[in-house]
Amino acid sequence: MMNDIKDIGIAPEGKSRIEWADSMMPVLRLIRERFSR
């Protein structure tokens, strides 16, 4: 898969934000589970 990444150095911050959203917003987890089937 091709990606256009402007600054790979900020990837850890993005991952941290995604993990925070996953733990604080249960509806996002449900949406991800629904579409991963």
PDB file of N, CA, C and O in Angstrom, chain B, residues numbered from 101:
ATOM      1  N   MET B 101       0.851  -1.175   0.000  1.00  0.00           N
ATOM      2  CA  MET B 101       0.000   0.000   0.000  1.00  0.00           C
ATOM      3  C   MET B 101       0.896   1.238   0.000  1.00  0.00           C
ATOM      4  O   MET B 101       1.842   1.326   0.783  1.00  0.00           O
ATOM      5  N   MET B 102       0.602   2.166  -0.859  1.00  0.00           N
ATOM      6  CA  MET B 102       1.368   3.406  -0.942  1.00  0.00           C
ATOM      7  C   MET B 102       0.792   4.435   0.029  1.00  0.00           C
ATOM      8  O   MET B 102      -0.423   4.569   0.169  1.00  0.00           O
ATOM      9  N   ASN B 103       1.682   5.148   0.687  1.00  0.00           N
ATOM     10  CA  ASN B 103       1.278   6.197   1.615  1.00  0.00           C
ATOM     11  C   ASN B 103       2.087   7.452   1.355  1.00  0.00           C
ATOM     12  O   ASN B 103       3.250   7.375   0.957  1.00  0.00           O
ATOM     13  N   ASP B 104       1.483   8.597   1.575  1.00  0.00           N
ATOM     14  CA  ASP B 104       2.194   9.868   1.513  1.00  0.00           C
ATOM     15  C   ASP B 104       2.362  10.354   2.942  1.00  0.00           C
ATOM     16  O   ASP B 104       1.413  10.835   3.562  1.00  0.00           O
ATOM     17  N   ILE B 105       3.574  10.223   3.456  1.00  0.00           N
ATOM     18  CA  ILE B 105       3.854  10.603   4.836  1.00  0.00           C
ATOM     19  C   ILE B 105       4.746  11.829   4.814  1.00  0.00           C
ATOM     20  O   ILE B 105       5.859  11.796   4.289  1.00  0.00           O
ATOM     21  N   LYS B 106       4.249  12.905   5.388  1.00  0.00           N
ATOM     22  CA  LYS B 106       5.011  14.146   5.379  1.00  0.00           C
ATOM     23  C   LYS B 106       6.156  14.097   6.391  1.00  0.00           C
ATOM     24  O   LYS B 106       7.281  14.478   6.067  1.00  0.00           O
ATOM     25  N   ASP B 107       5.881  13.629   7.618  1.00  0.00           N
ATOM     26  CA  ASP B 107       6.911  13.594   8.658  1.00  0.00           C
ATOM     27  C   ASP B 107       6.753  12.326   9.486  1.00  0.00           C
ATOM     28  O   ASP B 107       5.940  12.287  10.410  1.00  0.00           O
ATOM     29  N   ILE B 108       7.521  11.294   9.165  1.00  0.00           N
ATOM     30  CA  ILE B 108       7.432  10.012   9.864  1.00  0.00           C
ATOM     31  C   ILE B 108       7.846  10.150  11.331  1.00  0.00           C
ATOM     32  O   ILE B 108       7.521   9.290  12.150  1.00  0.00           O
ATOM     33  N   GLY B 109       8.552  11.213  11.659  1.00  0.00           N
ATOM     34  CA  GLY B 109       9.014  11.429  13.032  1.00  0.00           C
ATOM     35  C   GLY B 109       7.893  11.657  14.029  1.00  0.00           C
ATOM     36  O   GLY B 109       8.090  11.486  15.232  1.00  0.00           O
ATOM     37  N   ILE B 110       6.721  12.041  13.545  1.00  0.00           N
ATOM     38  CA  ILE B 110       5.612  12.282  14.472  1.00  0.00           C
ATOM     39  C   ILE B 110       4.679  11.071  14.582  1.00  0.00           C
ATOM     40  O   ILE B 110       3.625  11.153  15.213  1.00  0.00           O
ATOM     41  N   ALA B 111       5.064   9.957  13.972  1.00  0.00           N
ATOM     42  CA  ALA B 111       4.245   8.744  14.031  1.00  0.00           C
ATOM     43  C   ALA B 111       3.978   8.280  15.462  1.00  0.00           C
ATOM     44  O   ALA B 111       2.848   7.899  15.765  1.00  0.00           O
ATOM     45  N   PRO B 112       4.974   8.297  16.357  1.00  0.00           N
ATOM     46  CA  PRO B 112       4.696   7.863  17.733  1.00  0.00           C
ATOM     47  C   PRO B 112       3.617   8.718  18.419  1.00  0.00           C
ATOM     48  O   PRO B 112       2.808   8.198  19.187  1.00  0.00           O
ATOM     49  N   GLU B 113       3.609  10.010  18.141  1.00  0.00           N
ATOM     50  CA  GLU B 113       2.577  10.880  18.714  1.00  0.00           C
ATOM     51  C   GLU B 113       1.202  10.500  18.168  1.00  0.00           C
ATOM     52  O   GLU B 113       0.222  10.465  18.912  1.00  0.00           O
ATOM     53  N   GLY B 114       1.134  10.221  16.894  1.00  0.00           N
ATOM     54  CA  GLY B 114      -0.135   9.814  16.291  1.00  0.00           C
ATOM     55  C   GLY B 114      -0.640   8.505  16.872  1.00  0.00           C
ATOM     56  O   GLY B 114      -1.831   8.356  17.146  1.00  0.00           O
ATOM     57  N   LYS B 115       0.266   7.564  17.057  1.00  0.00           N
ATOM     58  CA  LYS B 115      -0.122   6.280  17.653  1.00  0.00           C
ATOM     59  C   LYS B 115      -0.629   6.485  19.069  1.00  0.00           C
ATOM     60  O   LYS B 115      -1.612   5.870  19.481  1.00  0.00           O
ATOM     61  N   SER B 116       0.046   7.351  19.810  1.00  0.00           N
ATOM     62  CA  SER B 116      -0.379   7.652  21.179  1.00  0.00           C
ATOM     63  C   SER B 116      -1.778   8.251  21.200  1.00  0.00           C
ATOM     64  O   SER B 116      -2.588   7.915  22.064  1.00  0.00           O
ATOM     65  N   ARG B 117      -2.062   9.130  20.259  1.00  0.00           N
ATOM     66  CA  ARG B 117      -3.388   9.760  20.194  1.00  0.00           C
ATOM     67  C   ARG B 117      -4.466   8.742  19.834  1.00  0.00           C
ATOM     68  O   ARG B 117      -5.577   8.792  20.361  1.00  0.00           O
ATOM     69  N   ILE B 118      -4.134   7.827  18.944  1.00  0.00           N
ATOM     70  CA  ILE B 118      -5.086   6.782  18.571  1.00  0.00           C
ATOM     71  C   ILE B 118      -5.364   5.872  19.764  1.00  0.00           C
ATOM     72  O   ILE B 118      -6.512   5.503  20.009  1.00  0.00           O
ATOM     73  N   GLU B 119      -4.322   5.512  20.503  1.00  0.00           N
ATOM     74  CA  GLU B 119      -4.502   4.670  21.686  1.00  0.00           C
ATOM     75  C   GLU B 119      -5.340   5.386  22.741  1.00  0.00           C
ATOM     76  O   GLU B 119      -6.178   4.765  23.395  1.00  0.00           O
ATOM     77  N   TRP B 120      -5.116   6.694  22.909  1.00  0.00           N
ATOM     78  CA  TRP B 120      -5.921   7.468  23.861  1.00  0.00           C
ATOM     79  C   TRP B 120      -7.388   7.450  23.442  1.00  0.00           C
ATOM     80  O   TRP B 120      -8.271   7.199  24.263  1.00  0.00           O
ATOM     81  N   ALA B 121      -7.640   7.713  22.177  1.00  0.00           N
ATOM     82  CA  ALA B 121      -9.025   7.730  21.690  1.00  0.00           C
ATOM     83  C   ALA B 121      -9.674   6.364  21.881  1.00  0.00           C
ATOM     84  O   ALA B 121     -10.851   6.273  22.229  1.00  0.00           O
ATOM     85  N   ASP B 122      -8.911   5.312  21.655  1.00  0.00           N
ATOM     86  CA  ASP B 122      -9.436   3.960  21.815  1.00  0.00           C
ATOM     87  C   ASP B 122      -9.848   3.697  23.261  1.00  0.00           C
ATOM     88  O   ASP B 122     -10.860   3.042  23.509  1.00  0.00           O
ATOM     89  N   SER B 123      -9.073   4.200  24.208  1.00  0.00           N
ATOM     90  CA  SER B 123      -9.386   3.951  25.616  1.00  0.00           C
ATOM     91  C   SER B 123     -10.451   4.892  26.163  1.00  0.00           C
ATOM     92  O   SER B 123     -11.173   4.526  27.091  1.00  0.00           O
ATOM     93  N   MET B 124     -10.563   6.092  25.611  1.00  0.00           N
ATOM     94  CA  MET B 124     -11.491   7.086  26.144  1.00  0.00           C
ATOM     95  C   MET B 124     -12.808   7.180  25.376  1.00  0.00           C
ATOM     96  O   MET B 124     -13.775   7.762  25.868  1.00  0.00           O
ATOM     97  N   MET B 125     -12.847   6.613  24.185  1.00  0.00           N
ATOM     98  CA  MET B 125     -14.042   6.710  23.343  1.00  0.00           C
ATOM     99  C   MET B 125     -14.440   5.311  22.878  1.00  0.00           C
ATOM    100  O   MET B 125     -14.085   4.902  21.773  1.00  0.00           O
ATOM    101  N   PRO B 126     -15.173   4.578  23.710  1.00  0.00           N
ATOM    102  CA  PRO B 126     -15.515   3.189  23.382  1.00  0.00           C
ATOM    103  C   PRO B 126     -16.245   3.030  22.047  1.00  0.00           C
ATOM    104  O   PRO B 126     -16.136   1.985  21.405  1.00  0.00           O
ATOM    105  N   VAL B 127     -16.978   4.045  21.629  1.00  0.00           N
ATOM    106  CA  VAL B 127     -17.709   3.930  20.362  1.00  0.00           C
ATOM    107  C   VAL B 127     -16.746   3.759  19.185  1.00  0.00           C
ATOM    108  O   VAL B 127     -17.078   3.080  18.213  1.00  0.00           O
ATOM    109  N   LEU B 128     -15.571   4.359  19.258  1.00  0.00           N
ATOM    110  CA  LEU B 128     -14.595   4.190  18.175  1.00  0.00           C
ATOM    111  C   LEU B 128     -14.131   2.741  18.079  1.00  0.00           C
ATOM    112  O   LEU B 128     -13.936   2.212  16.985  1.00  0.00           O
ATOM    113  N   ARG B 129     -13.957   2.110  19.234  1.00  0.00           N
ATOM    114  CA  ARG B 129     -13.560   0.707  19.253  1.00  0.00           C
ATOM    115  C   ARG B 129     -14.653  -0.157  18.612  1.00  0.00           C
ATOM    116  O   ARG B 129     -14.357  -1.079  17.852  1.00  0.00           O
ATOM    117  N   LEU B 130     -15.902   0.145  18.923  1.00  0.00           N
ATOM    118  CA  LEU B 130     -17.018  -0.611  18.348  1.00  0.00           C
ATOM    119  C   LEU B 130     -17.081  -0.440  16.830  1.00  0.00           C
ATOM    120  O   LEU B 130     -17.334  -1.400  16.102  1.00  0.00           O
ATOM    121  N   ILE B 131     -16.852   0.767  16.366  1.00  0.00           N
ATOM    122  CA  ILE B 131     -16.857   1.024  14.918  1.00  0.00           C
ATOM    123  C   ILE B 131     -15.734   0.244  14.244  1.00  0.00           C
ATOM    124  O   ILE B 131     -15.945  -0.378  13.203  1.00  0.00           O
ATOM    125  N   ARG B 132     -14.536   0.278  14.837  1.00  0.00           N
ATOM    126  CA  ARG B 132     -13.401  -0.445  14.259  1.00  0.00           C
ATOM    127  C   ARG B 132     -13.692  -1.940  14.213  1.00  0.00           C
ATOM    128  O   ARG B 132     -13.415  -2.594  13.208  1.00  0.00           O
ATOM    129  N   GLU B 133     -14.249  -2.484  15.293  1.00  0.00           N
ATOM    130  CA  GLU B 133     -14.562  -3.909  15.326  1.00  0.00           C
ATOM    131  C   GLU B 133     -15.608  -4.264  14.270  1.00  0.00           C
ATOM    132  O   GLU B 133     -15.515  -5.309  13.627  1.00  0.00           O
ATOM    133  N   ARG B 134     -16.585  -3.407  14.098  1.00  0.00           N
ATOM    134  CA  ARG B 134     -17.643  -3.678  13.119  1.00  0.00           C
ATOM    135  C   ARG B 134     -17.083  -3.740  11.698  1.00  0.00           C
ATOM    136  O   ARG B 134     -17.464  -4.615  10.920  1.00  0.00           O
ATOM    137  N   PHE B 135     -16.187  -2.823  11.358  1.00  0.00           N
ATOM    138  CA  PHE B 135     -15.680  -2.761   9.993  1.00  0.00           C
ATOM    139  C   PHE B 135     -14.471  -3.657   9.751  1.00  0.00           C
ATOM    140  O   PHE B 135     -14.033  -3.795   8.609  1.00  0.00           O
ATOM    141  N   SER B 136     -13.929  -4.262  10.787  1.00  0.00           N
ATOM    142  CA  SER B 136     -12.788  -5.157  10.596  1.00  0.00           C
ATOM    143  C   SER B 136     -13.231  -6.577  10.259  1.00  0.00           C
ATOM    144  O   SER B 136     -12.395  -7.433   9.971  1.00  0.00           O
ATOM    145  N   ARG B 137     -14.521  -6.830  10.292  1.00  0.00           N
ATOM    146  CA  ARG B 137     -15.045  -8.178   9.989  1.00  0.00           C
ATOM    147  C   ARG B 137     -14.977  -8.483   8.521  1.00  0.00           C
ATOM    148  O   ARG B 137     -15.375  -9.568   8.097  1.00  0.00           O
TER     149      ARG B 137
END
